Each structure stands twice: as structure tokens, then as C-alpha cells.
């Protein structure tokens, strides 16, 4: 567990979102901000991040149940300032982005929600990752961080749709550090209608990431925004 986060209630943590100008990162940011989480939104372009952060803050305020605080900046600045960091960048740039931030992310919980997904004439499919999964790739590049896989199966469309006050689904959380996974489960539980459910060690991230591809196929067939719900837990 990080020194910054250790012993602190999850609602007091500053959450950074790398790739926060994209749909998934932006959606997570607006939902977390609406429940009073302090959010830092990062991008390669700091000016763009500040512009999007202002919009996210305004939208979160329309559904807020707590004080709204959203600020933007470069990925480097956000990685250094946040207590817990969510990586929501495109898979193509994942390794380069994460590797460049190893120093500011040292000692922190890093939540990876990136999916190695490609598309062809047959639809979505899983891309191979040499380390086994994107989360394991992040762990290899961030030896001094506690890497956790989570938030893969939450629809970006539903996250951004604040006309829906609650979300229906669970967040599968995988990782090797118990305190870190507990913190991420608690963070997931701040999203109205959702729970964080422990789903095993980080080596299980491959299956969790790949399931997103199945959900994309479900969504395309049924014109839906499917998630998952774990029963009897």
C-alpha cells in the first residue's frame, strides 16, 4: 500500500486518471467527481486535459452528491500529484506511457483498465500481450507500484450518461497486494449501483481483460451497453 494512501478512507484520496480525455477515462472521472472524489485528469496535452477537466467538473456538478473537484494537467503532473492513478490510455500507447511515468508512480496504487482489443471484418478480438495481460505489462514496467486491474467492464457510454443516477454491474478487481485491491474495491463501490469484487491475483488479469471483448460483441448484437454481475457474493 502506498504511503500516500495508507490508512486513509478511500473518499479522501486524490484519484488521477491518465488518458482522461478519452471516453473511459472521462467517464470514470465524471462519475467519481459526482460523488465527491477529488479527481485529476491527465493527458499528453496538458491544455487539452484542463479544457476537458472543466467540462467534466461542470457536468459532474449537475448530479453531484458531494463537493466537485476536477483539475487537468499533463500525465506526468497528474501521476506525481495523485494518491491513486487509473491508467485509461489506448493500448497502442500503453507501454510507452507507463514506462515514462515509472518514477512519479513509484509507491502508488496504479489501476489499469486498458484492454488489448483489435477489430477486423469479423468483429472484436483479443490482442496478444507478451507479459500475459496489459495489467501484467504495467506491473513489469512499474516494479515500485502496486498494480491492480479493474474497471474493464464498465461501459464508457453509461459512465458518461449522468441521466442514469445508478449503474448496474460489478467491477472485477485483480492484484497481488491485498491492501491495494481492497482500496480499489472500495473505490469501485463509490460508483452508484456498483461493487468491487476481488477476482484473484494479477495473473488472472488476462481473462478479465479478454471478457471485455465478449461484452463488445454482446453490445453490437443487442445494441446494448452490457456489464457483468457476480451472483451469490
CORNOR-V27863 format. One record per run of one state. SS is the DSSP state (2 for helix, 1 for strand, 0 for the rest). FROM is the first residue (numbers start at 1). TO is the last residue. If there is no record, write none. Layout:
# CORNOR-V27863
ss from to
SS FROM TO
SS FROM TO
This chain:
# CORNOR-V27863
ss from to
0 1 9
2 10 12
0 13 13
1 14 18
0 19 22
2 23 34
0 35 37
1 38 43
0 44 45
2 46 61
0 62 68
1 69 74
2 75 81
0 82 83
1 84 87
0 88 90
2 91 100
0 101 101
2 102 105
0 106 108
1 109 112
0 113 116
1 117 120
0 121 122
1 123 126
0 127 133
2 134 141
0 142 145
1 146 149
0 150 155
2 156 160
0 161 168
1 169 175
0 176 177
2 178 188
0 189 193
1 194 198
0 199 201
2 202 222
0 223 233
